[in-house]
Structure formats: structure tokens, C-alpha cells
Amino acid sequence: MTYTQGTASPAFYYWRWEPGTYHVGGSGWEVQSAMRYFGKTTLHVLPPGSLPPLPAVP
């Protein structure tokens, strides 16, 4: 499963997750909880993505 960090949300418990690959039984209770909830054994957390620039207004 892959998470892309965006704005603060309940999915991230309102704080930043360290980007990386996590496996069941590893560190981070929040990551372990997400994997348990979704029934996954691996979670890839991507760094926050930037928003594309707004188009120029003529």
C-alpha cells in the first residue's frame, strides 16, 4: 500500500509521517495501525507532493 502525504488529515493522525517503507512488526505505532486497519503487510510512505502551478490567467 502507498500513502502520499498531503494536508493534515485523520489518515495521518494530523502529523507528518517519515517517508520510507514500513513492514508489519516494525517501528511506528501509527504506521502499524494503518497497516493493521487496511490488512496490509507493507506500507510505502511518500514525501509530501507539491501542487502543480495554477495556469496563467490572460
Biopython code that builds the backbone (N, CA, C, O; Angstrom):
import numpy as np
from Bio.PDB.StructureBuilder import StructureBuilder

atoms = [
    (1, "MET", "N", (0.851, -1.160, 0.000)),
    (1, "MET", "CA", (0.000, 0.000, 0.000)),
    (1, "MET", "C", (0.901, 1.227, 0.000)),
    (1, "MET", "O", (1.959, 1.222, 0.629)),
    (2, "THR", "N", (0.485, 2.279, -0.703)),
    (2, "THR", "CA", (1.271, 3.508, -0.791)),
    (2, "THR", "C", (0.446, 4.687, -0.308)),
    (2, "THR", "O", (-0.695, 4.867, -0.736)),
    (3, "TYR", "N", (1.013, 5.487, 0.578)),
    (3, "TYR", "CA", (0.404, 6.729, 1.058)),
    (3, "TYR", "C", (1.205, 7.891, 0.501)),
    (3, "TYR", "O", (2.430, 7.911, 0.618)),
    (4, "THR", "N", (0.539, 8.846, -0.095)),
    (4, "THR", "CA", (1.180, 10.095, -0.473)),
    (4, "THR", "C", (0.729, 11.140, 0.515)),
    (4, "THR", "O", (-0.470, 11.378, 0.664)),
    (5, "GLN", "N", (1.662, 11.765, 1.189)),
    (5, "GLN", "CA", (1.287, 12.753, 2.188)),
    (5, "GLN", "C", (0.770, 14.017, 1.534)),
    (5, "GLN", "O", (1.324, 14.499, 0.545)),
    (6, "GLY", "N", (-0.283, 14.535, 2.094)),
    (6, "GLY", "CA", (-0.860, 15.784, 1.619)),
    (6, "GLY", "C", (-1.056, 16.703, 2.800)),
    (6, "GLY", "O", (-0.148, 16.898, 3.607)),
    (7, "THR", "N", (-2.233, 17.263, 2.897)),
    (7, "THR", "CA", (-2.527, 18.129, 4.033)),
    (7, "THR", "C", (-2.811, 17.270, 5.250)),
    (7, "THR", "O", (-3.023, 16.063, 5.134)),
    (8, "ALA", "N", (-2.813, 17.892, 6.407)),
    (8, "ALA", "CA", (-3.113, 17.179, 7.646)),
    (8, "ALA", "C", (-4.506, 16.565, 7.549)),
    (8, "ALA", "O", (-5.461, 17.228, 7.147)),
    (9, "SER", "N", (-4.609, 15.302, 7.919)),
    (9, "SER", "CA", (-5.893, 14.619, 7.850)),
    (9, "SER", "C", (-5.917, 13.494, 8.872)),
    (9, "SER", "O", (-4.868, 13.105, 9.386)),
    (10, "PRO", "N", (-7.105, 12.965, 9.175)),
    (10, "PRO", "CA", (-7.175, 11.853, 10.116)),
    (10, "PRO", "C", (-6.358, 10.644, 9.660)),
    (10, "PRO", "O", (-5.886, 9.875, 10.498)),
    (11, "ALA", "N", (-6.183, 10.461, 8.351)),
    (11, "ALA", "CA", (-5.412, 9.317, 7.856)),
    (11, "ALA", "C", (-3.974, 9.372, 8.342)),
    (11, "ALA", "O", (-3.335, 8.331, 8.494)),
    (12, "PHE", "N", (-3.453, 10.567, 8.589)),
    (12, "PHE", "CA", (-2.081, 10.722, 9.071)),
    (12, "PHE", "C", (-2.033, 11.173, 10.523)),
    (12, "PHE", "O", (-0.993, 11.624, 11.003)),
    (13, "TYR", "N", (-3.159, 11.052, 11.225)),
    (13, "TYR", "CA", (-3.220, 11.441, 12.638)),
    (13, "TYR", "C", (-2.736, 12.871, 12.855)),
    (13, "TYR", "O", (-2.248, 13.209, 13.933)),
    (14, "TYR", "N", (-2.869, 13.699, 11.843)),
    (14, "TYR", "CA", (-2.569, 15.131, 11.908)),
    (14, "TYR", "C", (-1.107, 15.468, 12.128)),
    (14, "TYR", "O", (-0.801, 16.584, 12.550)),
    (15, "TRP", "N", (-0.188, 14.543, 11.858)),
    (15, "TRP", "CA", (1.222, 14.910, 11.885)),
    (15, "TRP", "C", (1.946, 14.222, 10.740)),
    (15, "TRP", "O", (1.415, 13.315, 10.099)),
    (16, "ARG", "N", (3.155, 14.667, 10.502)),
    (16, "ARG", "CA", (3.949, 14.187, 9.374)),
    (16, "ARG", "C", (4.510, 12.799, 9.666)),
    (16, "ARG", "O", (5.056, 12.550, 10.741)),
    (17, "TRP", "N", (4.367, 11.904, 8.698)),
    (17, "TRP", "CA", (4.978, 10.579, 8.790)),
    (17, "TRP", "C", (6.296, 10.621, 8.056)),
    (17, "TRP", "O", (6.411, 11.267, 7.015)),
    (18, "GLU", "N", (7.283, 9.943, 8.584)),
    (18, "GLU", "CA", (8.594, 9.894, 7.941)),
    (18, "GLU", "C", (8.484, 9.055, 6.663)),
    (18, "GLU", "O", (8.054, 7.903, 6.722)),
    (19, "PRO", "N", (8.866, 9.615, 5.509)),
    (19, "PRO", "CA", (8.809, 8.836, 4.272)),
    (19, "PRO", "C", (9.691, 7.587, 4.370)),
    (19, "PRO", "O", (10.750, 7.607, 4.996)),
    (20, "GLY", "N", (9.239, 6.520, 3.749)),
    (20, "GLY", "CA", (10.007, 5.282, 3.748)),
    (20, "GLY", "C", (9.101, 4.082, 3.539)),
    (20, "GLY", "O", (7.906, 4.229, 3.285)),
    (21, "THR", "N", (9.679, 2.898, 3.649)),
    (21, "THR", "CA", (8.934, 1.645, 3.521)),
    (21, "THR", "C", (8.881, 0.983, 4.883)),
    (21, "THR", "O", (9.907, 0.796, 5.536)),
    (22, "TYR", "N", (7.685, 0.633, 5.304)),
    (22, "TYR", "CA", (7.463, 0.033, 6.615)),
    (22, "TYR", "C", (6.865, -1.354, 6.442)),
    (22, "TYR", "O", (6.123, -1.606, 5.493)),
    (23, "HIS", "N", (7.195, -2.256, 7.369)),
    (23, "HIS", "CA", (6.702, -3.629, 7.332)),
    (23, "HIS", "C", (6.047, -3.958, 8.668)),
    (23, "HIS", "O", (6.385, -3.371, 9.696)),
    (24, "VAL", "N", (5.108, -4.900, 8.646)),
    (24, "VAL", "CA", (4.439, -5.339, 9.868)),
    (24, "VAL", "C", (5.485, -5.776, 10.881)),
    (24, "VAL", "O", (6.441, -6.474, 10.544)),
    (25, "GLY", "N", (5.291, -5.360, 12.124)),
    (25, "GLY", "CA", (6.221, -5.716, 13.193)),
    (25, "GLY", "C", (7.347, -4.718, 13.380)),
    (25, "GLY", "O", (8.169, -4.870, 14.283)),
    (26, "GLY", "N", (7.393, -3.689, 12.527)),
    (26, "GLY", "CA", (8.442, -2.680, 12.628)),
    (26, "GLY", "C", (8.064, -1.566, 13.588)),
    (26, "GLY", "O", (7.172, -1.721, 14.422)),
    (27, "SER", "N", (8.751, -0.449, 13.459)),
    (27, "SER", "CA", (8.530, 0.683, 14.354)),
    (27, "SER", "C", (7.376, 1.561, 13.882)),
    (27, "SER", "O", (6.896, 1.436, 12.756)),
    (28, "GLY", "N", (6.950, 2.443, 14.764)),
    (28, "GLY", "CA", (5.922, 3.426, 14.445)),
    (28, "GLY", "C", (4.509, 2.897, 14.634)),
    (28, "GLY", "O", (3.958, 2.237, 13.753)),
    (29, "TRP", "N", (3.927, 3.196, 15.799)),
    (29, "TRP", "CA", (2.580, 2.681, 16.085)),
    (29, "TRP", "C", (1.556, 3.165, 15.079)),
    (29, "TRP", "O", (0.620, 2.435, 14.752)),
    (30, "GLU", "N", (1.721, 4.415, 14.569)),
    (30, "GLU", "CA", (0.734, 4.947, 13.630)),
    (30, "GLU", "C", (0.784, 4.198, 12.299)),
    (30, "GLU", "O", (-0.254, 3.937, 11.690)),
    (31, "VAL", "N", (1.986, 3.858, 11.853)),
    (31, "VAL", "CA", (2.145, 3.107, 10.613)),
    (31, "VAL", "C", (1.625, 1.682, 10.809)),
    (31, "VAL", "O", (0.933, 1.145, 9.944)),
    (32, "GLN", "N", (1.957, 1.080, 11.938)),
    (32, "GLN", "CA", (1.484, -0.275, 12.231)),
    (32, "GLN", "C", (-0.039, -0.315, 12.313)),
    (32, "GLN", "O", (-0.665, -1.271, 11.856)),
    (33, "SER", "N", (-0.632, 0.724, 12.897)),
    (33, "SER", "CA", (-2.094, 0.793, 12.994)),
    (33, "SER", "C", (-2.739, 0.895, 11.624)),
    (33, "SER", "O", (-3.759, 0.254, 11.372)),
    (34, "ALA", "N", (-2.157, 1.698, 10.728)),
    (34, "ALA", "CA", (-2.703, 1.848, 9.378)),
    (34, "ALA", "C", (-2.625, 0.522, 8.630)),
    (34, "ALA", "O", (-3.581, 0.138, 7.957)),
    (35, "MET", "N", (-1.504, -0.180, 8.738)),
    (35, "MET", "CA", (-1.368, -1.468, 8.050)),
    (35, "MET", "C", (-2.372, -2.482, 8.595)),
    (35, "MET", "O", (-2.978, -3.239, 7.836)),
    (36, "ARG", "N", (-2.539, -2.489, 9.918)),
    (36, "ARG", "CA", (-3.491, -3.419, 10.524)),
    (36, "ARG", "C", (-4.909, -3.100, 10.062)),
    (36, "ARG", "O", (-5.674, -4.008, 9.736)),
    (37, "TYR", "N", (-5.262, -1.822, 10.032)),
    (37, "TYR", "CA", (-6.608, -1.403, 9.631)),
    (37, "TYR", "C", (-6.923, -1.831, 8.194)),
    (37, "TYR", "O", (-8.013, -2.332, 7.916)),
    (38, "PHE", "N", (-5.958, -1.630, 7.279)),
    (38, "PHE", "CA", (-6.174, -1.945, 5.874)),
    (38, "PHE", "C", (-5.785, -3.384, 5.513)),
    (38, "PHE", "O", (-5.924, -3.786, 4.358)),
    (39, "GLY", "N", (-5.300, -4.162, 6.485)),
    (39, "GLY", "CA", (-4.932, -5.551, 6.227)),
    (39, "GLY", "C", (-3.720, -5.698, 5.326)),
    (39, "GLY", "O", (-3.663, -6.610, 4.502)),
    (40, "LYS", "N", (-2.749, -4.803, 5.478)),
    (40, "LYS", "CA", (-1.550, -4.809, 4.633)),
    (40, "LYS", "C", (-0.327, -5.240, 5.436)),
    (40, "LYS", "O", (-0.329, -5.157, 6.664)),
    (41, "THR", "N", (0.706, -5.696, 4.756)),
    (41, "THR", "CA", (1.951, -6.077, 5.418)),
    (41, "THR", "C", (3.091, -5.107, 5.130)),
    (41, "THR", "O", (4.117, -5.132, 5.809)),
    (42, "THR", "N", (2.910, -4.254, 4.125)),
    (42, "THR", "CA", (3.928, -3.265, 3.759)),
    (42, "THR", "C", (3.238, -1.945, 3.449)),
    (42, "THR", "O", (2.179, -1.913, 2.823)),
    (43, "LEU", "N", (3.848, -0.868, 3.893)),
    (43, "LEU", "CA", (3.313, 0.468, 3.636)),
    (43, "LEU", "C", (4.448, 1.358, 3.144)),
    (43, "LEU", "O", (5.471, 1.494, 3.816)),
    (44, "HIS", "N", (4.268, 1.961, 1.978)),
    (44, "HIS", "CA", (5.242, 2.901, 1.419)),
    (44, "HIS", "C", (4.688, 4.302, 1.671)),
    (44, "HIS", "O", (3.613, 4.645, 1.179)),
    (45, "VAL", "N", (5.423, 5.109, 2.437)),
    (45, "VAL", "CA", (5.027, 6.490, 2.705)),
    (45, "VAL", "C", (5.890, 7.390, 1.833)),
    (45, "VAL", "O", (7.113, 7.433, 1.973)),
    (46, "LEU", "N", (5.231, 8.107, 0.934)),
    (46, "LEU", "CA", (5.948, 9.016, 0.033)),
    (46, "LEU", "C", (6.050, 10.392, 0.663)),
    (46, "LEU", "O", (5.215, 10.752, 1.493)),
    (47, "PRO", "N", (7.063, 11.170, 0.284)),
    (47, "PRO", "CA", (7.170, 12.535, 0.803)),
    (47, "PRO", "C", (5.995, 13.369, 0.306)),
    (47, "PRO", "O", (5.368, 13.030, -0.697)),
    (48, "PRO", "N", (5.699, 14.460, 1.007)),
    (48, "PRO", "CA", (4.596, 15.317, 0.568)),
    (48, "PRO", "C", (4.809, 15.762, -0.872)),
    (48, "PRO", "O", (5.909, 16.161, -1.255)),
    (49, "GLY", "N", (3.754, 15.690, -1.658)),
    (49, "GLY", "CA", (3.816, 16.137, -3.059)),
    (49, "GLY", "C", (3.511, 17.612, -3.154)),
    (49, "GLY", "O", (2.774, 18.161, -2.335)),
    (50, "SER", "N", (4.069, 18.236, -4.138)),
    (50, "SER", "CA", (3.772, 19.645, -4.334)),
    (50, "SER", "C", (2.612, 19.773, -5.311)),
    (50, "SER", "O", (2.426, 18.928, -6.186)),
    (51, "LEU", "N", (1.855, 20.811, -5.155)),
    (51, "LEU", "CA", (0.727, 21.055, -6.037)),
    (51, "LEU", "C", (1.236, 21.627, -7.358)),
    (51, "LEU", "O", (2.191, 22.404, -7.371)),
    (52, "PRO", "N", (0.609, 21.251, -8.455)),
    (52, "PRO", "CA", (1.029, 21.843, -9.732)),
    (52, "PRO", "C", (0.702, 23.342, -9.753)),
    (52, "PRO", "O", (-0.258, 23.761, -9.107)),
    (53, "PRO", "N", (1.455, 24.138, -10.462)),
    (53, "PRO", "CA", (1.197, 25.570, -10.502)),
    (53, "PRO", "C", (-0.147, 25.850, -11.174)),
    (53, "PRO", "O", (-0.589, 25.107, -12.050)),
    (54, "LEU", "N", (-0.776, 26.926, -10.748)),
    (54, "LEU", "CA", (-2.040, 27.336, -11.368)),
    (54, "LEU", "C", (-1.764, 27.862, -12.770)),
    (54, "LEU", "O", (-0.717, 28.462, -13.013)),
    (55, "PRO", "N", (-2.705, 27.640, -13.702)),
    (55, "PRO", "CA", (-2.496, 28.160, -15.051)),
    (55, "PRO", "C", (-2.551, 29.687, -15.038)),
    (55, "PRO", "O", (-3.244, 30.298, -14.224)),
    (56, "ALA", "N", (-1.805, 30.279, -15.959)),
    (56, "ALA", "CA", (-1.779, 31.750, -16.055)),
    (56, "ALA", "C", (-3.145, 32.253, -16.516)),
    (56, "ALA", "O", (-3.786, 31.666, -17.387)),
    (57, "VAL", "N", (-3.562, 33.343, -15.910)),
    (57, "VAL", "CA", (-4.840, 33.948, -16.287)),
    (57, "VAL", "C", (-4.543, 35.074, -17.300)),
    (57, "VAL", "O", (-3.763, 35.981, -17.009)),
    (58, "PRO", "N", (-5.172, 35.009, -18.491)),
    (58, "PRO", "CA", (-4.882, 36.057, -19.503)),
    (58, "PRO", "C", (-5.411, 37.413, -19.096)),
    (58, "PRO", "O", (-5.250, 38.386, -19.833)),
]
sb = StructureBuilder()
sb.init_structure("model")
sb.init_model(0)
sb.init_chain("A")
sb.init_seg("    ")
for serial, (resi, resn, name, xyz) in enumerate(atoms, 1):
    if name == "N":
        sb.init_residue(resn, " ", resi, " ")
    sb.init_atom(name, np.array(xyz, "f"), 0.0, 1.0, " ", f" {name:<3s}", serial, name[0])
structure = sb.get_structure()
